[in-house]
């Protein structure tokens, strides 16, 4: 059951952009989806920016970044 306090997908994207220090013009989003984890609902957000690939998990309840990974793309 979805709680009314769950943040939207756009808020999740904003949270990861703020965390990465990027703006939307810098990135190419290719995945942002809601998923149920052990610790509740999270957005899994993946995108490319420059020569890097970013992989995030954002709490759907409060918009906090739970996991952030940045890898160099060949």
The first five atom37 places (N, CA, C, CB, O) and aatype in JSON, in Angstrom:
{
  "aatype": [20, 20, 20, 20, 20, 20, 20, 20, 20, 20, 20, 20, 20, 20, 20, 20, 20, 20, 20, 20, 20, 20, 20, 20, 20, 20, 20, 20, 20, 20, 20, 20, 20, 20, 20, 20, 20, 20, 20, 20, 20, 20, 20, 20, 20, 20, 20, 20, 20, 20, 20, 20, 20, 20, 20, 20, 20, 20, 20, 20, 20, 20, 20, 20, 20, 20, 20, 20, 20, 20, 20, 20, 20, 20],
  "atom_mask": [
    [1, 1, 1, 1, 1],
    [1, 1, 1, 1, 1],
    [1, 1, 1, 1, 1],
    [1, 1, 1, 1, 1],
    [1, 1, 1, 1, 1],
    [1, 1, 1, 1, 1],
    [1, 1, 1, 1, 1],
    [1, 1, 1, 1, 1],
    [1, 1, 1, 1, 1],
    [1, 1, 1, 1, 1],
    [1, 1, 1, 1, 1],
    [1, 1, 1, 1, 1],
    [1, 1, 1, 1, 1],
    [1, 1, 1, 1, 1],
    [1, 1, 1, 1, 1],
    [1, 1, 1, 1, 1],
    [1, 1, 1, 1, 1],
    [1, 1, 1, 1, 1],
    [1, 1, 1, 1, 1],
    [1, 1, 1, 1, 1],
    [1, 1, 1, 1, 1],
    [1, 1, 1, 1, 1],
    [1, 1, 1, 1, 1],
    [1, 1, 1, 1, 1],
    [1, 1, 1, 1, 1],
    [1, 1, 1, 1, 1],
    [1, 1, 1, 1, 1],
    [1, 1, 1, 1, 1],
    [1, 1, 1, 1, 1],
    [1, 1, 1, 1, 1],
    [1, 1, 1, 1, 1],
    [1, 1, 1, 1, 1],
    [1, 1, 1, 1, 1],
    [1, 1, 1, 1, 1],
    [1, 1, 1, 1, 1],
    [1, 1, 1, 1, 1],
    [1, 1, 1, 1, 1],
    [1, 1, 1, 1, 1],
    [1, 1, 1, 1, 1],
    [1, 1, 1, 1, 1],
    [1, 1, 1, 1, 1],
    [1, 1, 1, 1, 1],
    [1, 1, 1, 1, 1],
    [1, 1, 1, 1, 1],
    [1, 1, 1, 1, 1],
    [1, 1, 1, 1, 1],
    [1, 1, 1, 1, 1],
    [1, 1, 1, 1, 1],
    [1, 1, 1, 1, 1],
    [1, 1, 1, 1, 1],
    [1, 1, 1, 1, 1],
    [1, 1, 1, 1, 1],
    [1, 1, 1, 1, 1],
    [1, 1, 1, 1, 1],
    [1, 1, 1, 1, 1],
    [1, 1, 1, 1, 1],
    [1, 1, 1, 1, 1],
    [1, 1, 1, 1, 1],
    [1, 1, 1, 1, 1],
    [1, 1, 1, 1, 1],
    [1, 1, 1, 1, 1],
    [1, 1, 1, 1, 1],
    [1, 1, 1, 1, 1],
    [1, 1, 1, 1, 1],
    [1, 1, 1, 1, 1],
    [1, 1, 1, 1, 1],
    [1, 1, 1, 1, 1],
    [1, 1, 1, 1, 1],
    [1, 1, 1, 1, 1],
    [1, 1, 1, 1, 1],
    [1, 1, 1, 1, 1],
    [1, 1, 1, 1, 1],
    [1, 1, 1, 1, 1],
    [1, 1, 1, 1, 1]
  ],
  "atom_positions": [
    [[0.85, -1.19, 0.0], [0.0, 0.0, 0.0], [0.89, 1.24, 0.0], [-0.97, 0.01, 1.23], [1.8, 1.36, 0.82]],
    [[0.62, 2.15, -0.91], [1.44, 3.35, -1.02], [0.98, 4.39, -0.03], [1.4, 3.91, -2.45], [-0.2, 4.71, 0.07]],
    [[1.93, 4.92, 0.69], [1.67, 5.93, 1.7], [1.59, 7.3, 1.04], [2.77, 5.92, 2.8], [2.29, 7.55, 0.05]],
    [[0.76, 8.19, 1.56], [0.62, 9.5, 0.93], [1.87, 10.36, 1.08], [-0.57, 10.23, 1.53], [1.99, 11.39, 0.42]],
    [[2.8, 9.95, 1.94], [4.01, 10.73, 2.16], [5.14, 10.37, 1.2], [4.48, 10.56, 3.56], [6.22, 10.94, 1.26]],
    [[4.88, 9.42, 0.33], [5.91, 8.99, -0.6], [6.22, 10.12, -1.59], [5.48, 7.72, -1.35], [5.32, 10.73, -2.16]],
    [[7.5, 10.37, -1.79], [7.91, 11.42, -2.72], [7.72, 10.93, -4.16], [9.39, 11.84, -2.48], [7.64, 9.73, -4.41]],
    [[7.66, 11.86, -5.08], [7.5, 11.52, -6.49], [8.82, 11.23, -7.17], [6.79, 12.64, -7.21], [9.89, 11.5, -6.63]],
    [[8.72, 10.67, -8.36], [9.9, 10.32, -9.13], [10.75, 11.56, -9.43], [9.51, 9.62, -10.43], [11.98, 11.48, -9.42]],
    [[10.11, 12.69, -9.71], [10.85, 13.92, -9.99], [11.65, 14.37, -8.77], [9.9, 15.04, -10.45], [12.77, 14.87, -8.91]],
    [[11.07, 14.21, -7.57], [11.79, 14.56, -6.34], [13.0, 13.65, -6.14], [10.85, 14.47, -5.12], [14.05, 14.1, -5.69]],
    [[12.84, 12.38, -6.49], [13.96, 11.44, -6.38], [15.08, 11.86, -7.34], [13.5, 9.99, -6.68], [16.25, 11.82, -6.97]],
    [[14.71, 12.25, -8.56], [15.72, 12.7, -9.52], [16.43, 13.94, -9.01], [15.08, 12.99, -10.89], [17.65, 14.06, -9.12]],
    [[15.67, 14.87, -8.44], [16.25, 16.1, -7.9], [17.24, 15.78, -6.78], [15.14, 17.05, -7.38], [18.31, 16.38, -6.69]],
    [[16.88, 14.83, -5.93], [17.76, 14.44, -4.82], [19.09, 13.9, -5.33], [17.07, 13.39, -3.93], [20.14, 14.23, -4.79]],
    [[19.06, 13.06, -6.37], [20.31, 12.5, -6.87], [21.14, 13.56, -7.61], [20.03, 11.32, -7.8], [22.37, 13.55, -7.53]],
    [[20.47, 14.46, -8.32], [21.21, 15.53, -9.0], [21.89, 16.43, -7.98], [20.27, 16.36, -9.9], [23.05, 16.81, -8.16]],
    [[21.18, 16.79, -6.91], [21.77, 17.61, -5.86], [22.97, 16.9, -5.25], [20.72, 17.93, -4.76], [24.02, 17.51, -5.03]],
    [[22.81, 15.61, -4.98], [23.87, 14.82, -4.37], [25.1, 14.76, -5.28], [23.37, 13.41, -4.05], [26.23, 14.86, -4.82]],
    [[24.86, 14.58, -6.58], [25.96, 14.45, -7.54], [26.54, 15.8, -7.96], [25.48, 13.69, -8.79], [27.59, 15.86, -8.6]],
    [[25.86, 16.88, -7.59], [26.33, 18.21, -7.97], [26.14, 18.5, -9.46], [27.79, 18.36, -7.62], [26.94, 19.21, -10.07]],
    [[25.08, 17.94, -10.03], [24.8, 18.09, -11.45], [23.45, 18.76, -11.65], [24.83, 16.73, -12.16], [22.64, 18.84, -10.73]],
    [[23.21, 19.24, -12.87], [21.86, 19.68, -13.19], [21.33, 18.83, -14.33], [21.83, 21.2, -13.55], [22.09, 18.09, -14.97]],
    [[20.05, 18.93, -14.6], [19.42, 18.01, -15.54], [20.04, 18.07, -16.93], [17.95, 18.31, -15.63], [20.04, 17.07, -17.65]],
    [[20.56, 19.23, -17.32], [21.18, 19.37, -18.64], [22.46, 18.53, -18.75], [21.49, 20.84, -18.93], [22.89, 18.2, -19.85]],
    [[23.09, 18.2, -17.61], [24.34, 17.44, -17.6], [24.13, 15.95, -17.81], [25.07, 17.66, -16.31], [25.06, 15.24, -18.19]],
    [[22.92, 15.47, -17.56], [22.74, 14.03, -17.47], [21.76, 13.48, -18.5], [22.28, 13.66, -16.1], [20.94, 14.19, -19.07]],
    [[21.9, 12.17, -18.69], [20.95, 11.43, -19.5], [20.37, 10.37, -18.56], [21.64, 10.78, -20.8], [21.03, 9.39, -18.21]],
    [[19.11, 10.57, -18.15], [18.47, 9.58, -17.28], [18.05, 8.39, -18.12], [17.26, 10.18, -16.53], [17.49, 8.56, -19.21]],
    [[18.32, 7.21, -17.63], [17.81, 6.07, -18.37], [17.01, 5.12, -17.5], [18.93, 5.34, -19.01], [16.42, 4.17, -18.02]],
    [[16.97, 5.34, -16.21], [16.11, 4.49, -15.38], [15.81, 5.18, -14.07], [16.77, 3.12, -15.13], [16.71, 5.7, -13.41]],
    [[14.55, 5.19, -13.7], [14.14, 5.64, -12.38], [12.87, 4.87, -12.05], [13.92, 7.22, -12.32], [11.82, 5.14, -12.61]],
    [[12.98, 3.92, -11.13], [11.8, 3.12, -10.82], [11.67, 2.86, -9.34], [11.85, 1.81, -11.57], [12.65, 2.8, -8.59]],
    [[10.43, 2.7, -8.93], [10.11, 2.43, -7.54], [10.28, 0.95, -7.28], [8.67, 2.89, -7.19], [9.85, 0.12, -8.08]],
    [[10.91, 0.61, -6.15], [11.17, -0.78, -5.82], [10.99, -0.97, -4.32], [12.59, -1.22, -6.27], [11.27, -0.07, -3.53]],
    [[10.53, -2.15, -3.93], [10.37, -2.44, -2.51], [11.6, -3.18, -2.01], [9.09, -3.28, -2.25], [11.95, -4.25, -2.51]],
    [[12.25, -2.59, -1.02], [13.43, -3.2, -0.4], [13.09, -3.61, 1.03], [14.65, -2.21, -0.41], [11.98, -3.37, 1.51]],
    [[14.05, -4.23, 1.7], [13.83, -4.62, 3.1], [13.49, -3.42, 3.97], [15.07, -5.33, 3.65], [12.68, -3.51, 4.89]],
    [[14.14, -2.29, 3.66], [13.94, -1.11, 4.5], [12.86, -0.17, 3.97], [15.24, -0.35, 4.63], [12.83, 1.0, 4.33]],
    [[11.96, -0.68, 3.12], [10.85, 0.12, 2.62], [10.95, 0.38, 1.13], [10.79, 1.43, 3.35], [11.7, -0.3, 0.42]],
    [[10.21, 1.35, 0.66], [10.18, 1.67, -0.75], [11.33, 2.61, -1.12], [8.83, 2.31, -1.13], [11.59, 3.59, -0.43]],
    [[12.0, 2.27, -2.22], [13.11, 3.11, -2.69], [12.97, 3.32, -4.19], [14.48, 2.47, -2.35], [12.4, 2.49, -4.9]],
    [[13.5, 4.45, -4.65], [13.65, 4.67, -6.09], [15.05, 4.24, -6.46], [13.38, 6.17, -6.49], [16.02, 4.64, -5.82]],
    [[15.15, 3.42, -7.5], [16.44, 3.08, -8.08], [16.6, 4.01, -9.27], [16.54, 1.55, -8.48], [15.81, 3.96, -10.22]],
    [[17.63, 4.85, -9.23], [17.85, 5.83, -10.29], [19.24, 5.6, -10.88], [17.71, 7.29, -9.75], [20.24, 5.58, -10.16]],
    [[19.29, 5.43, -12.19], [20.56, 5.25, -12.89], [20.63, 6.26, -14.02], [20.73, 3.8, -13.42], [19.64, 6.48, -14.72]],
    [[21.79, 6.86, -14.2], [21.96, 7.8, -15.3], [23.42, 7.93, -15.68], [21.39, 9.16, -14.94], [24.31, 7.53, -14.93]],
    [[23.66, 8.51, -16.86], [25.0, 8.79, -17.35], [25.22, 10.3, -17.31], [25.2, 8.23, -18.78], [24.3, 11.08, -17.57]],
    [[26.44, 10.69, -16.99], [26.83, 12.1, -17.06], [28.31, 12.13, -17.4], [26.54, 12.87, -15.71], [29.13, 11.58, -16.67]],
    [[28.64, 12.77, -18.49], [30.04, 12.8, -18.93], [30.55, 11.39, -19.15], [30.91, 13.54, -17.91], [29.95, 10.6, -19.87]],
    [[31.68, 11.09, -18.52], [32.29, 9.77, -18.68], [31.92, 8.82, -17.55], [33.8, 9.89, -18.76], [32.55, 7.78, -17.38]],
    [[30.89, 9.19, -16.77], [30.53, 8.38, -15.62], [29.12, 7.84, -15.69], [30.69, 9.19, -14.37], [28.24, 8.4, -16.34]],
    [[28.94, 6.73, -14.99], [27.63, 6.11, -14.82], [27.31, 6.17, -13.33], [27.61, 4.62, -15.37], [28.14, 5.79, -12.5]],
    [[26.13, 6.65, -13.0], [25.72, 6.81, -11.61], [24.61, 5.83, -11.29], [25.27, 8.25, -11.34], [23.75, 5.55, -12.12]],
    [[24.63, 5.32, -10.07], [23.64, 4.36, -9.62], [23.24, 4.76, -8.2], [24.19, 2.88, -9.66], [24.06, 4.76, -7.29]],
    [[21.97, 5.11, -8.03], [21.48, 5.61, -6.74], [20.3, 4.82, -6.23], [21.11, 7.07, -6.87], [19.54, 4.22, -6.99]],
    [[20.16, 4.84, -4.9], [18.92, 4.42, -4.25], [18.49, 5.58, -3.37], [19.09, 3.08, -3.42], [19.28, 6.1, -2.58]],
    [[17.23, 5.97, -3.53], [16.67, 7.11, -2.79], [15.43, 6.63, -2.05], [16.33, 8.3, -3.74], [14.58, 5.96, -2.63]],
    [[15.33, 6.96, -0.77], [14.15, 6.6, 0.01], [12.92, 7.27, -0.59], [14.31, 6.99, 1.5], [12.91, 8.48, -0.82]],
    [[11.88, 6.48, -0.85], [10.64, 7.03, -1.39], [9.82, 7.67, -0.28], [9.82, 5.94, -2.09], [8.83, 8.35, -0.55]],
    [[10.22, 7.47, 0.96], [9.47, 8.03, 2.08], [9.93, 9.42, 2.45], [9.59, 7.13, 3.28], [9.12, 10.26, 2.84]],
    [[11.26, 9.69, 2.33], [11.74, 11.01, 2.75], [12.7, 11.66, 1.76], [12.41, 10.89, 4.08], [13.17, 12.77, 2.01]],
    [[13.01, 11.0, 0.65], [13.88, 11.6, -0.35], [15.36, 11.56, -0.04], [13.48, 12.99, -0.56], [16.16, 12.17, -0.74]],
    [[15.75, 10.84, 1.02], [17.17, 10.75, 1.37], [17.89, 9.77, 0.44], [17.34, 10.3, 2.84], [17.35, 8.74, 0.06]],
    [[19.13, 10.13, 0.1], [19.96, 9.24, -0.7], [20.47, 8.13, 0.22], [21.16, 10.01, -1.37], [21.13, 8.4, 1.22]],
    [[20.15, 6.88, -0.13], [20.55, 5.73, 0.69], [21.83, 5.09, 0.16], [19.43, 4.7, 0.74], [22.63, 4.55, 0.93]],
    [[22.01, 5.14, -1.16], [23.18, 4.52, -1.77], [23.56, 5.34, -2.99], [22.9, 3.03, -2.15], [22.7, 5.77, -3.76]],
    [[24.85, 5.55, -3.18], [25.33, 6.28, -4.34], [26.59, 5.61, -4.86], [25.6, 7.76, -3.99], [27.52, 5.34, -4.1]],
    [[26.61, 5.35, -6.15], [27.77, 4.73, -6.77], [28.07, 5.48, -8.07], [27.51, 3.2, -7.04], [27.15, 5.81, -8.83]],
    [[29.33, 5.74, -8.33], [29.77, 6.44, -9.54], [30.89, 5.62, -10.15], [30.24, 7.91, -9.24], [31.9, 5.36, -9.49]],
    [[30.72, 5.22, -11.41], [31.73, 4.41, -12.08], [32.13, 5.04, -13.39], [31.21, 2.99, -12.32], [31.32, 5.66, -14.08]],
    [[33.41, 4.88, -13.73], [33.91, 5.36, -15.02], [33.39, 4.46, -16.12], [35.46, 5.42, -15.03], [33.46, 3.23, -16.01]],
    [[32.87, 5.06, -17.21], [32.39, 4.31, -18.36], [33.49, 4.24, -19.4], [31.12, 4.96, -18.96], [34.15, 5.24, -19.69]],
    [[33.69, 3.08, -19.97], [34.69, 2.94, -21.04], [34.14, 3.46, -22.35], [35.12, 1.46, -21.2], [34.82, 3.43, -23.37]]
  ]
}
